[in-house]
């Protein structure tokens, strides 16, 4: 059985050893710009393209749920921290 996945497409930005993905959307309302994170059930995943590394990243909702940003590490951190790190290789797909 095929399952449809609701995916929001985003661009990602590389800054040094980190790729940043915005996990919110903005729109204009009567009170000005409103920024809001995606609610549970709105989308199933975010697909983000980073031109700096020419790769797409597929982030399932359990990674970004309730967060405004997700950072994907390209290299290990200098303080050797391992907990709470999102490695880019866990959810990537190479572009052709």
C-alpha positions in Angstrom: 0.0 0.0 0.0 1.3 3.5 -0.9 1.2 6.2 1.8 1.0 9.8 0.8 3.2 12.1 2.9 2.4 15.9 3.3 5.8 17.6 2.7 6.6 21.3 3.1 9.6 22.3 0.9 12.1 24.8 2.3 15.5 26.2 1.6 18.3 25.5 4.0 21.3 27.7 4.8 24.9 26.5 5.6 26.9 28.4 8.2 30.2 26.8 8.8 29.7 23.2 10.0 25.9 23.6 10.5 22.9 23.6 8.1 19.9 25.5 9.4 16.4 24.7 8.5 13.5 26.9 9.4 10.5 25.0 10.7 7.9 27.7 10.6 5.9 29.7 8.2 5.0 33.4 8.1 2.0 35.2 6.7 0.5 38.6 6.9 -2.6 39.2 9.0 -4.5 42.3 10.2 -1.9 42.7 13.0 1.2 42.4 10.7 3.5 39.4 10.0 2.7 36.3 12.0 5.2 33.5 12.4 4.0 30.1 13.5 5.5 26.6 13.8 3.7 23.7 12.2 1.1 22.0 14.3 0.9 18.3 14.8 -1.0 16.8 11.9 -0.5 19.8 9.5 2.5 18.3 7.7 4.4 15.0 7.9 7.8 16.2 6.9 10.0 19.0 5.7 12.2 18.7 2.6 15.0 21.2 2.6 17.5 21.9 -0.1 20.9 23.4 0.8 22.7 24.9 -2.2 26.0 25.1 -0.2 26.3 21.3 -0.1 24.0 20.6 -3.1 21.8 18.2 -1.0 18.3 17.7 0.0 17.3 16.8 3.6 14.1 15.0 4.6 13.1 15.8 8.1 10.2 13.8 9.6 7.9 15.6 11.9 9.3 13.9 15.0 12.6 15.8 14.5 11.1 19.3 14.1 7.7 19.1 16.0 7.1 22.3 17.9 10.5 23.8 17.0 11.2 27.0 15.0 14.6 25.8 13.7 16.5 22.5 13.2 20.3 22.5 12.9 22.0 19.6 11.1 25.7 19.1 11.9 28.2 18.5 9.1 31.2 17.9 11.4 31.5 16.8 15.0 31.3 19.6 17.6 34.5 20.7 19.3 33.4 19.9 22.8 32.6 16.3 21.7 28.9 16.6 22.7 26.8 13.7 21.3 23.4 14.1 22.9 20.8 16.3 21.1 22.8 16.5 17.9 21.1 16.1 14.5 23.6 14.6 12.1 23.0 15.4 8.4 23.5 11.8 7.3 20.5 10.5 9.2 17.9 12.0 6.9 19.7 12.9 3.7 19.2 12.1 0.0 21.8 13.0 -2.6 20.7 15.1 -5.6 21.6 14.1 -9.1 
